[in-house]
Amino acid sequence: MPGRTDSSAATDSPDAQPPGSDTRTARPPRPTGTAPAASTARLPAERDRGGPARLLPARSPFRRQLRRIGTGRVLEVGCGTGDTLAGCAPGSVGVDHDPRSVARCRQRGLTAYTADTFLASPHARPGSFDALLTANVLEHLDDEQAEVLLRAYVRYVRPGGGVLLITSQEAGHRTGPTPVRFTDFALLRAFAESAGLAVRRTYSHPLPRPAGMLLRSNVFVLVGQVPR
């Protein structure tokens, strides 16, 4: 199981190893029949953008990342108000714990559910999506919550489908809302492997890893695949 890590020295390397310790705090059991909630946390827009930051969009272009794993139907966990979901293929679905965010998605003509209503929807069929995306969510969950969330939603992605896990780097980590832990390449890999995913690639986006110290929109990206 993944353990807490505060390392900022992880590199974009396919050989990065998950941390070896397990310091999770015991949590009460999750009620039977409910889906794990997804955070709506997003990095705040940069108000006083200077230097290299002014040349880049305030929100990371996750749609570009999704192209790396195909152009099919996406299940976005932690969809917020639908900024990324709006650019996904027809038939894509968002899940968020905040009913207000779900309502806003629906006002925009998008298909979105809270966690529990997703389970009762016709979209909650094993293997019915081509890809899973969770961006700026896992760093706001503890180890157990992150593992449960991924295992719960990976089942809805077809065998061979792609998975994108995205978390903030140092500058984004320092801005609110306060994350639970610094979720770097090593911890992302540990979460992915715990969910049974094959890790295909990890990389820093949109700029190389050192930019994460200053640029809020710089993120860790893990590309995984559901076993065939």
N, C-alpha and C positions, 0 to 999 in steps of 0.2 A: 504494500500500500504506500502511496506517496506520503512523505513526511514534510513538515514545515521547512521552508528554506528562505533565507533572507539574502542569498548570494546575489551579487550584482556582477559576478565575473563570468557568467555563462556565456558561451560563444555560440555562433550559428554553426553548429557541428553536428553531423549525424551520429557522432560517437558519444555525445553527451549522455552521462549516466544519471538516473534518478537518485535523489538523496537516499541514504541508507537508514535514517532514523525515522521513527514514527512517534510523533508527539501529539497526536490528536486528542482532543478532549471528548469524553463520552457524551453522546447526545441522546435524548429520548427517542424511542422508535417512532418512525413516521407512520401516520395513520394508514391503514390498509386501504387501497383503492384510490389514493390521491397521488397526483404527479408532483415531482419536485418543482418548487417555484423557480422562476428565472428572474434575475435581477434586471432592472431597467437602467442600471448604471451606465453612463456614457461620459467620456472625457468632456469637460466644459469647453466651450468655444474660447479661443485665445483673444482677449480684448485688445491688449497692447502688443500687437504682433510686430516684432522687429527681427532684423537679421534674416537667417534662412527661413524662419517660420512664416514670414510674410509672403513667401513664394509658394506656400503649400496650402491646401484646403484645411479648414479647421477640423473637419472630421475625416478620419482615415477612409479612403475609398475602398470599402470592403467588396464592392461589386467587382472591382478589378481582381481581387484575390479569388473570388468565386470562379472566375474564368479559368483558373488553374485546375479546377476539378470538374469542369464540364459546364454545360449550359442548361441542365435539367431543373426539375422542381426542387426547391430548397425549403427545408424546415429550419427557420431561424428561431433559436431559443434565446429569449432576452431581446425581443424585437423593438422594444421601446415604442415610439410613435410611427415607426415604419419607414424611416429614411432609406435604409438598405433594402428592406423588403420590397419597396416600390420599384427597385431596379432589377428584381429577380424575375425568373421565367414565369409565365402564366401557370397557375396551379400551385405556386409557392404559398407557404403558410407560416405565420408568426405565432409565437407563444410568449406571453409575458404575465408576470404575477400581478401587475397593476391594471385593474379594470379600466381606468381612465386612459391608459396608453392603448389598450385594446380597442376601446371605443373610438379613439382618434384614428387608429388604423382603419377601422371600418368606415369612418366618415370619408376616408381617402379612397375607398373602394377596394381595400385590401382584405384578405382573409386572415383573421387573427383570433386567438382564443386565450383565455386564462388557462392555467395548467390543468385544472380539473375539467373545464368545459371542452378542452381539446380531447381528453380521453373519451368523452361521450360523443365526439363528432365523427362524421364519416371519414375524416382524414386520418384518424388514428388506426391505421392498418399497417402491420409489419411490412417493411420493404416498399412502402408506397412513395418514398422520396428518393431523389438522386443524390442529395447532399444535405449535410447538417452544418449549420454555422452557429457558433456562439462567440460573440465579440464583447470584450470588456465585461465579462460576467464571472468567470471562474476566480478571478482575484478577490471577489467579494464573498466567496463561499469558503467554509472550512474544508478540510480534506474529505470528510465523509459526505458532505453535501455535494461537492464537486464530482466525486465518484458516482454517487447515486444519480445525479442529474445526467451525466453522460451515459451511463448504462441504461437509464430509462428511455432516452431519446434515440440512441444509436439504433435500437431495434426497428425504428421506422424508416431507416435508410436501407436501400436495396444492397445485396451483396455486391461488392466491387465499387459501391458508391463512395464519394469523398466526404471528408470531414475537415472543417476549418476551425481551429481554436486560436483565438486572438486575445492577447492581454497587453496591458500598457507597460512601458518601460519606465525608467526612473522619474522623468519629468511628469509623466502622466500619473504615476503612482503617488507623487507628492500632492496632487490636487484632489479636491473632494469629488465625490464622497469617499471617505476613508476606506481603502481596501483592507481585507483581512490579512493578506500577506503579499510579498513580492513574488509574482508567478512568472518565473523565467523559463528559458528553454528546458532546463532539466526537469522542472516540476510539470510543465506542459507534457513533456514526454512521458513522465510517470503516470499522469492522469490518463493519457491516451492509451498506454499499454494496459493500465488497469481496466479500461473499458473494452479491451480486446482488439484495439485498432492496430493496424500496421502503420508505423510512422514513415512517411515518404520523404518529408523535407521539413527543415526548420529554417527560418530566415528573418531578418530584420526589415521592416518596411515603414515608411517609404525610403528611408536613408539607412546607411550602414549603422551597425550597433552603437558606436560611440555617440551618435547624434541623440540617442535616447536620454542622455544626461540633461539635454537642454530642450528638446523638441517634444511637446506634449503628445503630438499625433504619432510619434514613432512607436511602433508596437512589435511585440514578438508574434510570429505567425508559425503555427504548426499545421502542416498538411498531412492528414491521415487517410486511411482507406479501410472500409469495412471488409473483412475477409470474404472471399468468394465461397 
